[in-house]
């Protein structure tokens, strides 16, 4: 993974140790979890036994799955577990794990969910192929990625700030927005290439309204990346402060956050 190589030279841009990272992850979950749960309710096998949540973050989806499927074992995996909470659920197993390098936590996985992970990996399609190989016959996978929608306009205050975020994450965290674009355009054929069936996709758009989870998630991301955005010359301090103020205090027509969700099943 690109991120693993960078950590040897200092903390990653999206540092799990940042003082407000827990809150930032909570805002991401508040924004995206309802749609994710809706998809998982529709796509999960009827009686899964082994479930893997990749990039568990604060563990909200893993906890939902553990409650929803009490007879299943839910593996909440992440390269850093400090924000993962098991909620006292006996069938939820936190596991430090790198999906790009480590073997499957268990053989014959019935359901895999992965959100905002593959975009940061060197070879996301190769990792996707690995994940598909973990599935039991009849197993299902749901992949979700954050994406700018519409593309951020760098001439606007907030658009310029978020375009700077994209540049920092592309250059310093290995994020590949082209992966998301390709997935958006060609998700059924791409998933079918790995032998999946019953494939589908959807995009959910989350407008920036004052106090909303979408606005707060983007505001906190700007604050975490503030030193890098200023040091790399992507923004001046007044520009960054203006974007933070707009996200915190105003309803914005654009740009907006969006999440692409794709899914498929392994025949069996």
N, C-alpha and C positions, 0 to 999 in steps of 0.2 A: 504493500500500500504506500502511496505517496506520503500520506500523513505520518506514517511510522518513521520514514526517513527524515522528515523535518524535525520531529521531536528531539532528535539527537542534537540539533543545533538551536534548541529553544522551544518554547511552548508553541503549539499550533495556533493558527489564527482564531479558530473557534475553540477556545481553551476550556476544557471541563472544569478547571480550577478557578475560572473567572468568578468574581463574587456574586454576579447575578445570573450565572448560567442556569441554575435551577429554575429561576423565574422565567427565563427565556424559553426553556424547554416546556414549562407549564403553558406558556402562551401558544407555542406551536401545537401542543396537544389540545388546548381549548379550541383552537381554530380548526384543526383537521380531524380530530377524533370522531365527531358525529358522522361525517361522511365515510370515514374508514370503517366504523362499526356497521354502518348500513351495508357497505360492500361485503364485509366479512359475514354478516348475517345471511346475505344472499348467496355467498360463494363457498362458505365453509362446508366440508363434508358433514353428513348428518351426525356421525358419532366418531370424531377424531380421537386418536389415542396419543399421538405425539405431535406437538405444535412447536414451531420455532419462530420466535420474534427476533428479527435481526436488527441491530441498532435500536435497542429498547428505549433509550433515552431515560425518561423518568419512570417508565414502566406502565404507563396508563393503559395501553392496548394489551400488554401482557396480562395485566390484572383483569381487564375485561374478559379476555379469552379464558383465563383460569376460572373466573366466576361462571362464565357462560357454559363452559365444558368441564365440570368438576371431575369427570372421570378421565380426563386427558392430563398429560404432563405437559406443562408449558415451559419451554426453555427461553428465558429472557436474556438474550446475548448482547454484548456490547464490548468494545475494546476498552472501555472505562465504565465501571459499574457504580461510581460514587453517587449518581443520581437515581439509580434504579431502586425502587422500594417494592418489596414483595407483598405488602399489605397483609402479612400474616397468613397468606394462602398456602396451604400445604402442598398443592400441586404446581406451584410456581417455583422454578429453579433458576436463579440468576447465575450466569456463566460468563466469565471473561473469555472472549472469543473473537477471532478475526475471520470473517467469512471469506476473505480473499485467500487465506493461507491455511487455516485450520480445517481438519476433517469435520464432517457433520457431527453435531452433538450426539446424535442417535441415528440408528439405521431405520429407514422406512418412515419418513416424516409425512404426516397426513395434511398439514397446513403450514405454509411458510408465509409470513408477512414481513415486508421490508420497506421502510420509509426513509427517504433522504439519506441513503447510504451509497448506492451504486454510483451516483454522480461523482463521488469523491475518490473512486478507485481508478487505478491505471487502466484496467481492461474490464469495463463493466459488463460487456457481453460475455466474456469468458467466465466471470463470476456468476452471471445469470445462468449460464450453462451448468456450472457446478451445482447451483441451488436446485435446478431442475433435476439433476442426477440424484439429489437427496430424497426426492419425493417417492413415496410408496405408490404402487398402482392405484389410481383413483385419487391420488393426492393433488392438492391445489395450491397455487402460489398467487400472491397479490403483491405487486411492486408499485410503490408510490414515490414520486419525485416532486419537489418544489420547483416551480418555474415562474419566471416573470411573464405576466400576461396582462395587457399587451406588452411587447418589448419595451423596456424602460427608455424613455425619451431623455437623453442626457442634457437637453436644453432646459428642462424644468428643474425646480429646486429638489423635489423628492426623487424624480427620475434620475437626475445627475448623481445624487447620493447613492441610490441603489445600484446604478451602473458602476459606481466606484466599488461597491461591495462585491459585485460580480467579478470585477477585474482582480480584486485582492484574492477572492476565493479561487479564481481560475489559476492565478500565478503562484499562490502560496499554499493552497490547500488541495490543489489538483482537481477542483471542480470542473466538469466538462459540460457546459450547457448544450453542446451539440448532441450529446447523448440523449438529453431530454427531448430535443427537437426531433431527433430521429425516431425515438420511441413514440412520440406524439403522432408522427406522420405514418409510421409503418409498424405500429405495435402488433396487430394480428399476424402479419407475415413473419415478423421477427420472432414472436413467441412460437408460431407454428414451425419455424425452422428448427426448434429444439424439441419437436415432437408433441407439443401441447395442443389440446383441443378445447372447445368451448371458450375461446379467447374473446376478450372484450376490453373496452377502455372507456374512460370518461374523464372530463376535466371539470373541476369545481373552481369557481372564481370567488375570491373573498375581498370585497371592497375595503378601502381604508376609511374607517369611520372613527372618530375620536373615541378613545377608550376601548376600542375593539381589540380582540386578541390578534388580529392580523396587523393592526397598526402597532400594537405594543411589541409584537415579535420583531417587526422590522426596526422599530426604534431601538430595542435592546441590541439587536445585531449591529446597528450603526454604532452604538455606544461601545460594544465590545471591540469593534474594529477601529474605533476612533484613532488610536495611536498609529496604526498602519495606514489608514486613509490619509492622515495628515502628513506622515513621514514620507509617503510615496508620492505626494503631490496630487492625489486624486481630488482632494477638496481642500478649501481653506477652512479655518475654524468658523468664521461667520457662515459659510455655506453649510457646514455640517450642523451648526447650531440651529440654523433656519429650518433644515430638513427635520431635525428632531422635534422642533416646536410644532411644525405642521402635522407631523404624525401623531403627536401627543394631544393636540388641541383642536384639530380641524377635521371635518369630513372632506375627503378628496374623491374626485371623480376618477382620476387615474394618476399614476399606474395602480395596479392591484396585484395582490398575491394570488397564485393559483396552484393547484395540486393536480398532477396527472396520475391517474390510477389505471393500471393494466393488470389483467389476470388471465390465468389459463389452468387447465387440468391435465394431469398425466393419464393417458388412457390406461384402463385396467379393469 
